[in-house]
């Protein structure tokens, strides 16, 4: 006999209702309310100020300078992207989001803020190979991942699997498709180690600051392997809340 814990049921229903309302708001482009992160203000179709007190995001905004380039890997609907673009009119952002529906929501947020000339949205994934890979769409949009286990975390479930392009950050920069980043944010639901492996040349040659979101191990990357790799590239790692701020040594 199977049964569901009441707390898990309530959580599942709450999340399902939230995402249904969010999708409806994006589809109709009804309410794009003002959000604030530190000194950065922007508008988005999210229903609340997601990541409004995100320590990693606040750290990035603290270090951000005029003319910098941000590569936002796992951009979701764009909180980091929008905050960076709002911080300075000369900051450029490359926002990478492989979930096609979420990438469309991200583009809607870029447009409502008038950031189209400074924000490039790439609707594919970053990893350690240049090929097509299986991406698992989650019933909780933000949990979509190349790791099936992460896409089904927190009472979520995998609703579909799509083949999407994957690129190495090294390839994109070496080929001139995107500029070298000054800041690299990685929040990819268990696939962060793969992103770092595909960015070895960028880490050595261009030395971006890295803002790395931690995730529980559910068949995705090994967190210790990711930090070991960063130390091999001579990065100092400071743990903050749910992530790492990684500073390149001189």
C-alpha positions, 0 to 999 in steps of 0.5 A: 500500500502506497501513500503520500506524506501530507507535507509532500502533498501540500508542497507539490500542490503549492508548487504546481499552482505557483508554476501554473500562475507563472506560466499564465502570466508569461503567456499573457505578458500581464504583470511585469512588476518591479524587482530589487536586488541590492542597488539594481532594479528591473522588471520581470513577469515572475510573481515574486522577487526570486533571488532578491536576497541571493548572496551569490548575486549580491557578490556579483553585483559588488564586483561588477564594473562598467564594460564587464561581460557576464556569462549567466549559465543556467539563467532560468528566467533571468534574475542574475541577467536582469540585475547585471544589465540593470546595474550598469548601462555598459554591461553585456550579458550572455544568458544561457538557458537550455529549457526552450519554454524558460528561455522564452520567458527569459526573452520576455523579461529582457524585452520588457526591460529594453535590454535586447541590445545588451543581453544575448539569450542562447537556448542551449546548454553548456557542458564539456562537449560540443554535441546534442544531449538529452535535457530533462524537462521538469514539472518545476521549471527551474529544476530542468537539467541534463541530470534526470535525478535533479529534474525530479527533485523536491517532489517534481517529476520529469515531464519530457526529455528533449534533445538540445545542443550543448556547447563548450564555453571554450568553443564559443569564446575561441570561435568568437561567438561570445566575448570572453567573460569577466564574470561566470555564474553557474547554476545548472542543477547538478551539471556544474562540473561539466561546465567547468571542464568545458571552460578550462581554456577560458579559466586559464586565459581570461580568469573570470570570477566565478559564482557557483551554485551548490546542489545536493548530489543526486547523480549530478556533479561531485561538488568536491571534484568541482572545487578541486578543478577550480583549485587546479586552475588557481582559484581561491574559493569562498563558501557563501550560503548555498554557493561559492565565490571563486576568485582567480589568483594573480 
